[in-house]
Amino acid sequence: MRYIEPFVREDLARKMVLVGGPRQVGKTTLAKHILDLQTGRYFNWDYDTDRQAILGMQWADDVPLLVFDELHKFPRWKNWLKGVYDVQGSRHSFLITGSARLDLYRRGGDSMLGRYHYWRLHPYTLDELPAGVKGPEGLERLMQLGGFPEPFLENNPRNARRWQRERLNLVLREDIRDLEPVRDIGNLVLLLDLLRSRVGGMLVISNLAGDLHVAPQSVKAWLAVFERMYLTFTVRPYIRSLPRAVLKPPKVYFFDNQDVMGDDGARFENLVAGHLLKRLHFEEDYGGRRCELHYIRDKEGREVDFAIVRDGVLEELLEVKYSNSEVSRHLKYYVKKLNPAKATQIVANLKNPFDRDGIRVTGPLEYFADPPWKQTVVGA
């Protein structure tokens, strides 16, 4: 059972539920598992027979749950779904999954406002390991194979590399081609390769544009495409309450840890970023809180890897180290200056956690041991 399943099932009793997330992260498996627990019918837009059934609304009135998989590939899916729900919402529950675009309709001007709940499904993490996989082994697999179910569970490095390459090709050469107005796929692929080698570094759009010999506007548009396809996510600088802060470029991280081309330090930083984003997305999707993940850097070059902001309040600062357990002087500086409720340095190879100067120095297994979905009671 995936971590959001009980909450999705609870929400289905009230409204439509939309589940978004990266390709092959387990959305279809989640939907079919929910169908195993209650009566319903499954439709996949990619299957010709199902597609015709969707367009013809060919299902029985007494089917409690209707699942529409990859419905975002239907150009008029939002208006179509709104109409079906308004007419048949009293007879059916609706579960819709998609690897892109579903989250675009959370924002203002949404004609489906009030009709649905949106959930984002992330890969496996240290706080959501499948049965039989213990923490240390899970960390090793996540570092080398990533957290997507197929390569993680198979635990075969060669097959994982083949899977990762095939997945990227599918997203870049099929999904983006079908869903986005992008024609220069060649430079799009080159940009992704550049990003894979610059994880955790600040991205200067003009420099990337120069490397590719394209306009900066094209690079900005392609970065947005990667986010919509759940390939990457952006961490922007935190500048509130920092008079000497400057508006710095964003940093980009990957949903799949396998996509990172770099040393163990870059892979571990990407792993932590993905874990943090997963937790913050859960808090937003379940509790409706506004959660943000930032980094901090000022004019003097003092930098902290991550800052967690909830409902506009800076709550935690985090520094990530692969092997160095010496407390970061930049983290100490910002703890004194910003006085967050919590400050943590996560060290990949740390054996024994300790506290110093108001900062908890700990390993990833301890830090990610108690996720918000385990603290949340369904129905509360």
Secondary structure as GFF3:
##gff-version 3
##sequence-region A 1 380
A	DSSP	alpha_helix	5	12	.	.	.	ID=ss1
A	DSSP	beta_strand	16	20	.	.	.	ID=ss2
A	DSSP	alpha_helix	27	37	.	.	.	ID=ss3
A	DSSP	beta_strand	40	44	.	.	.	ID=ss4
A	DSSP	alpha_helix	48	56	.	.	.	ID=ss5
A	DSSP	beta_strand	65	69	.	.	.	ID=ss6
A	DSSP	three_ten_helix	71	73	.	.	.	ID=ss7
A	DSSP	alpha_helix	77	88	.	.	.	ID=ss8
A	DSSP	beta_strand	93	98	.	.	.	ID=ss9
A	DSSP	three_ten_helix	102	106	.	.	.	ID=ss10
A	DSSP	beta_strand	116	120	.	.	.	ID=ss11
A	DSSP	alpha_helix	135	145	.	.	.	ID=ss12
A	DSSP	alpha_helix	149	154	.	.	.	ID=ss13
A	DSSP	alpha_helix	157	170	.	.	.	ID=ss14
A	DSSP	pi_helix	171	175	.	.	.	ID=ss15
A	DSSP	alpha_helix	176	179	.	.	.	ID=ss16
A	DSSP	alpha_helix	185	196	.	.	.	ID=ss17
A	DSSP	alpha_helix	205	212	.	.	.	ID=ss18
A	DSSP	alpha_helix	216	228	.	.	.	ID=ss19
A	DSSP	beta_strand	232	237	.	.	.	ID=ss20
A	DSSP	beta_strand	251	254	.	.	.	ID=ss21
A	DSSP	three_ten_helix	257	259	.	.	.	ID=ss22
A	DSSP	alpha_helix	264	287	.	.	.	ID=ss23
A	DSSP	beta_strand	291	297	.	.	.	ID=ss24
A	DSSP	beta_strand	303	310	.	.	.	ID=ss25
A	DSSP	beta_strand	313	321	.	.	.	ID=ss26
A	DSSP	alpha_helix	329	338	.	.	.	ID=ss27
A	DSSP	beta_strand	342	347	.	.	.	ID=ss28
A	DSSP	beta_strand	354	356	.	.	.	ID=ss29
A	DSSP	beta_strand	359	362	.	.	.	ID=ss30
A	DSSP	alpha_helix	364	367	.	.	.	ID=ss31
A	DSSP	alpha_helix	372	375	.	.	.	ID=ss32
###
